[in-house]
């Protein structure tokens, strides 16, 4: 295989603040060994200008497709619409509130020239100000995700996979992990690609952080129960060891690292309570509004 055809999927729900920047970034990717054949935006029950912005891009770029989902049924439902439409050798899921670097798509796809690789994940870089508490928490969490993935891939936010997944359960709150499970079932390898950089924004509010991580942990417990698949970041002892390695001798690190650990484990306790006591599986998330605007300039200023 000399060249890969790639289909990109973007699941959007009220993403007018960032969808234009994301589409511009996808249009201007540097590609040598891959070809971006499709950019499919699945817009669910929009209440803003998301569809209008996508339509304006589609007028000048026939690779862009818009699928309108009248009712919001969770991200996994939107992912399945993309999987049905995607015709490339490789499918890529890009979160609508992110911006990939100019060569990120190709970097993410290069491992697929190895026949054993079935799924890859990129390296999210938060644009939050690390001098604020929640900015520090976002940088710490994603640094830990990077460290975990260097040992055993845990793929999320920006993933690619061979076009071998027809659909995922629509009641999953962790779509990327559900795809991981499907790929591993077919005995393909996972590959973390730290060179595939993508900007994102972590929560600026403690309430948004807890909301997101609580749902995530509940979703991972549900995935483990229904499929037996466990993502690499589930191991609390491993995370604590990595936290100790990242601790620096400055006042922010000394004071804020333990506070970040408490927040993460509090969210996990709530997720455990939701799953085992309340028997809930929240797969239609409340939106974390503070994560919705991402610009590359934000990161540059940090």
Secondary structure, 3 states (H helix, E strand, C coil): CCCEEEEEEEEECCCCCCHHHHHHHHHCCCCCCEEEEEEEEEEECCCCCHHHHHHHHHCCCCCEEEEEECCCCCHHHHHHHHHHHCCCCEEEEECCCEEECCCHHHHHHHHHHCCCEEEEEEEEEECCCCCCHHHHHHHHHHHHHHHHHHHCCCCCCEEEEECCCCCCCCCCCCHHHHHHHHHHHCCCEEEEEEEEEEEECCCCCHHHHHHHHHHHHHHHHHHHHHHCCCCHHHCHHHHHHHHHHHCCCCHHHHHHHHHHHHHHHHHHHHHHHHHHHCCCCCCCCCCCHHHCCCCHHHHHHC
